Amino acid sequence: VEQHGVVDGIYRLSGVSSNTQRLRQEFEAQRSPDLSRDVYLQDVHCVSSLCKAYCRELPNPLLTYQLYDKFADAVAIQMEEARLVKIKEVLKELPAPHYR
């Protein structure tokens, strides 16, 4: 995405819905779509849109419901260095698949 996304807001902008759906179907059918195809290079936002949709549809978020309060407390720390230390501590509590 970052290699071919030469526009601002690449992760904020949505891709064309039909391209995002086509990409989803390829992932579901092949597990490894060719992201160098013109349709995806011309609409790199469909790749980031599918990534965001995948994260939204997970049964338990990447940062997990169980650690939500700890993450919220960590990001609320005013001092940047202390905030980063606390975030790293909480990240280490994630289940292995989430941490990876």
C-alpha positions in Angstrom: 0.0 0.0 0.0 2.7 2.5 1.0 4.9 1.6 -2.0 2.1 2.4 -4.5 0.0 4.9 -2.6 1.3 8.3 -3.8 -1.6 10.2 -2.3 -2.3 11.7 1.1 -4.7 10.0 3.5 -4.1 6.5 2.0 -5.5 4.8 5.1 -8.3 7.3 5.6 -9.8 7.2 2.1 -12.0 4.3 1.0 -11.5 2.3 -2.1 -14.0 1.7 -4.8 -16.5 -0.8 -3.2 -16.6 -3.1 -6.2 -12.8 -3.3 -6.2 -12.8 -4.0 -2.4 -15.3 -6.8 -2.9 -13.4 -8.3 -5.8 -10.2 -8.3 -3.6 -12.1 -9.9 -0.7 -13.4 -12.6 -3.0 -9.9 -13.3 -4.3 -8.6 -13.6 -0.7 -11.4 -15.9 0.2 -10.9 -18.1 -2.9 -7.1 -18.0 -3.4 -5.7 -16.7 -0.1 -3.0 -14.9 -2.1 -4.3 -12.4 -4.7 -2.0 -10.6 -7.1 -1.8 -7.1 -5.7 0.3 -6.0 -8.6 -2.7 -6.2 -10.9 -3.6 -2.8 -12.5 -7.1 -2.8 -10.8 -5.4 -2.8 -7.4 -2.5 -0.5 -8.3 -5.0 2.1 -9.7 -7.2 1.8 -6.6 -4.7 1.1 -3.8 -7.4 2.4 -1.3 -9.3 -0.9 -1.9 -6.4 -2.7 -0.3 -6.4 -0.5 2.8 -10.2 -0.6 2.9 -10.2 -4.4 3.0 -7.5 -4.4 5.8 -9.7 -2.0 7.8 -12.8 -4.2 7.2 -10.9 -7.3 8.2 -9.9 -5.6 11.5 -13.5 -4.4 12.1 -15.0 -7.8 11.6 -12.7 -9.7 14.0 -14.6 -11.3 16.8 -12.2 -9.9 19.3 -10.3 -6.7 18.3 -6.5 -6.7 17.8 -6.1 -4.9 21.0 -8.7 -7.1 22.7 -11.7 -6.2 24.8 -10.0 -7.6 27.9 -7.1 -5.1 27.6 -9.2 -2.1 26.5 -9.1 -0.3 29.8 -5.3 -0.8 30.1 -4.7 0.6 26.6 -7.0 3.6 27.4 -5.1 4.3 30.6 -1.8 4.0 28.8 -2.6 6.4 26.0 -4.0 8.9 28.5 -0.6 9.4 30.1 0.6 12.9 29.4 4.4 12.3 29.3 5.3 10.8 26.0 8.1 8.6 27.3 6.0 7.2 30.1 3.1 6.7 27.8 5.2 4.6 25.4 6.6 2.5 28.2 3.1 1.8 29.4 1.8 1.0 25.9 4.7 -1.5 25.4 3.9 -3.1 28.7 0.3 -3.6 27.8 1.2 -4.9 24.3 3.2 -7.6 26.0 0.0 -8.8 27.6 -1.7 -9.5 24.3 -2.4 -13.1 23.3 0.4 -14.4 21.0 -1.7 -14.2 17.8 -2.7 -10.6 18.5 0.8 -9.6 19.4 2.2 -11.0 16.1 
